[in-house]
Amino acid sequence: MNRIATITAGAAGAVALFATPVPALAATRTAAAPVAAPAATGTVTTCGWSGLQAGLSTKVCADVTGDSVVLYGQIGLAGPPSPGTPWPPAPQELLTRLSADVAGGNSLGAVNGRTVFTVSTVRVDGITATVPCGSTVHASFSVEAMWRGPSPVTVDVPVVC
């Protein structure tokens, strides 16, 4: 087979591969719930959109199992380091705040803390609650560092039992 025939056959194979729909990927991301995937145990994890706070990427997530809700924040790198930036970066001490309430109802609590971030994604746990079926939980997570104020990220999660 000559070189042009090989390239043509490879291109046709790539077109066929990418033209095939992937239903599982399409079902995991919607505008109403940015990231939601049911697990085998009946737990549904929903995370809000990522935001930039203190130079880092943050998001708030909820694990819902029946009427039980576990809320947590995540802190990760916002992107690759700029050229000339020393690697690994120096650890950063961050002030965190996680709060939640039932929409139109009671507060589920608030947790303030300190977290040291280096390079790996950090999970900030804090609120676990039992919520009435049919309600919506609103959670907020903020991070601040010296000279960088908070810009909270949020998520609204329906509790469907």
Backbone torsions as a table, in degrees:
resi	resn	phi	psi	omega
1	MET	NA	134.4	-179.5
2	ASN	-80.2	172.8	-174.1
3	ARG	-63.2	-42.7	-179.4
4	ILE	-65.5	-39.7	178.3
5	ALA	-65.3	-38.0	178.4
6	THR	-64.9	-44.6	179.5
7	ILE	-64.0	-42.0	179.6
8	THR	-63.2	-43.4	179.1
9	ALA	-64.8	-40.3	177.9
10	GLY	-64.5	-42.0	179.3
11	ALA	-65.1	-40.7	179.0
12	ALA	-64.4	-39.3	177.6
13	GLY	-65.0	-40.6	178.8
14	ALA	-65.3	-41.1	178.1
15	VAL	-62.1	-42.3	179.5
16	ALA	-65.4	-39.2	-179.3
17	LEU	-65.7	-46.8	-177.3
18	PHE	-78.4	-15.4	179.1
19	ALA	-82.3	-15.7	-179.4
20	THR	-75.5	124.5	-179.7
21	PRO	-70.0	150.4	178.3
22	VAL	-118.9	91.5	-174.5
23	PRO	-61.6	-33.5	-177.2
24	ALA	-64.4	-38.8	179.1
25	LEU	-69.7	-40.2	-178.2
26	ALA	-65.7	-30.4	-176.0
27	ALA	-80.8	-14.1	-174.7
28	THR	-91.6	-6.1	-177.4
29	ARG	-135.8	114.7	177.5
30	THR	-130.1	166.0	179.6
31	ALA	-70.4	-33.6	-177.7
32	ALA	-71.6	-38.9	178.6
33	ALA	-131.9	99.2	-172.7
34	PRO	-50.9	-44.6	178.7
35	VAL	-137.8	112.6	179.0
36	ALA	-143.6	125.5	-179.7
37	ALA	-144.2	118.4	178.2
38	PRO	-71.8	138.3	177.6
39	ALA	-96.6	170.2	-177.8
40	ALA	-65.1	-23.2	-177.3
41	THR	-86.0	-1.4	-177.9
42	GLY	92.7	3.6	177.5
43	THR	-86.6	132.8	176.6
44	VAL	-111.9	123.9	178.1
45	THR	-102.3	126.8	178.3
46	THR	-127.4	128.8	178.0
47	CYS	-120.4	144.9	176.0
48	GLY	-78.2	178.9	178.4
49	TRP	-67.8	147.7	177.2
50	SER	-71.0	149.5	176.9
51	GLY	-135.4	165.6	177.4
52	LEU	-103.3	122.9	177.9
53	GLN	-140.0	132.6	177.6
54	ALA	54.1	32.4	179.8
55	GLY	76.5	11.1	-177.9
56	LEU	-124.2	163.0	176.2
57	SER	-92.6	129.3	-178.9
58	THR	-130.8	155.6	172.2
59	LYS	-155.9	159.9	177.5
60	VAL	-116.5	139.1	-176.1
61	CYS	-131.2	159.4	177.0
62	ALA	-136.5	133.4	171.3
63	ASP	-104.0	118.6	-178.8
64	VAL	-113.8	123.6	175.1
65	THR	-127.7	105.9	-175.9
66	GLY	63.5	-120.5	178.3
67	ASP	-102.9	9.5	178.3
68	SER	-96.3	131.4	-178.1
69	VAL	-125.2	129.7	174.8
70	VAL	-116.7	122.6	-177.6
71	LEU	-111.6	141.2	179.7
72	TYR	-155.6	158.2	176.0
73	GLY	-108.4	157.5	176.4
74	GLN	-129.1	139.6	178.5
75	ILE	-124.9	129.3	179.2
76	GLY	-144.7	178.0	177.2
77	LEU	-68.3	141.9	179.5
78	ALA	-79.4	-18.0	-179.3
79	GLY	170.2	-175.3	179.7
80	PRO	-69.1	155.5	-179.8
81	PRO	-68.4	152.1	176.6
82	SER	-70.7	151.3	177.4
83	PRO	-56.9	136.3	179.5
84	GLY	87.8	-5.4	178.6
85	THR	-76.1	132.4	179.0
86	PRO	-62.9	142.4	-179.7
87	TRP	-129.9	135.4	-2.7
88	PRO	-74.1	156.0	-179.9
89	PRO	-69.4	157.4	177.2
90	ALA	-67.2	144.2	177.5
91	PRO	-59.1	143.5	177.9
92	GLN	-113.6	131.9	172.6
93	GLU	-90.6	123.9	-175.5
94	LEU	-116.4	145.6	171.6
95	LEU	-97.0	128.7	-177.4
96	THR	-119.7	151.5	175.1
97	ARG	-142.9	124.5	176.6
98	LEU	-120.7	126.6	178.7
99	SER	-139.4	156.4	-179.0
100	ALA	-154.3	154.1	173.8
101	ASP	-150.9	163.6	173.7
102	VAL	-86.9	128.0	-177.6
103	ALA	-53.6	124.4	179.9
104	GLY	72.2	16.5	-176.5
105	GLY	-142.8	-143.3	-172.5
106	ASN	-81.0	156.9	173.4
107	SER	-74.4	141.1	174.8
108	LEU	-94.9	-4.8	176.5
109	GLY	121.2	173.0	177.3
110	ALA	-143.9	142.6	-179.7
111	VAL	-129.6	122.8	174.8
112	ASN	-106.1	144.1	179.6
113	GLY	-160.9	-177.2	176.3
114	ARG	-123.3	138.0	-179.8
115	THR	-136.5	138.8	174.9
116	VAL	-99.5	124.5	179.2
117	PHE	-111.6	132.8	174.0
118	THR	-114.7	-86.9	-178.3
119	VAL	-126.7	-38.6	-175.8
120	SER	-76.1	149.3	177.0
121	THR	-61.0	136.3	-178.5
122	VAL	-113.9	135.0	174.8
123	ARG	-102.3	129.3	179.5
124	VAL	-110.3	102.9	-179.7
125	ASP	-83.6	164.6	177.3
126	GLY	179.9	-39.1	-173.1
127	ILE	-125.7	127.0	173.1
128	THR	-129.2	131.8	-176.8
129	ALA	-149.3	157.9	170.6
130	THR	-103.2	127.2	-172.4
131	VAL	-124.7	144.0	178.2
132	PRO	-60.2	140.2	177.3
133	CYS	-59.8	142.6	179.5
134	GLY	89.5	-7.8	179.3
135	SER	-88.4	171.2	177.6
136	THR	-119.8	131.7	178.3
137	VAL	-100.1	131.5	176.0
138	HIS	-110.1	123.9	180.0
139	ALA	-123.7	149.6	-180.0
140	SER	-135.0	140.6	179.5
141	PHE	-135.1	129.3	178.4
142	SER	-132.9	152.0	-179.2
143	VAL	-133.6	137.1	173.6
144	GLU	-140.0	151.3	178.1
145	ALA	-130.1	173.4	179.9
146	MET	-56.3	127.1	179.8
147	TRP	69.2	8.7	177.0
148	ARG	-132.6	110.5	-177.2
149	GLY	-78.4	172.3	-177.8
150	PRO	-77.7	154.3	172.3
151	SER	-142.7	82.6	-169.3
152	PRO	-56.2	145.4	170.7
153	VAL	-106.5	150.6	-175.1
154	THR	-133.9	164.3	172.6
155	VAL	-150.0	142.6	173.5
156	ASP	-115.1	124.6	-173.6
157	VAL	-124.9	122.0	174.6
158	PRO	-76.9	140.5	177.2
159	VAL	-102.2	99.6	-177.9
160	VAL	-107.3	112.7	-177.1
161	CYS	-95.0	NA	NA
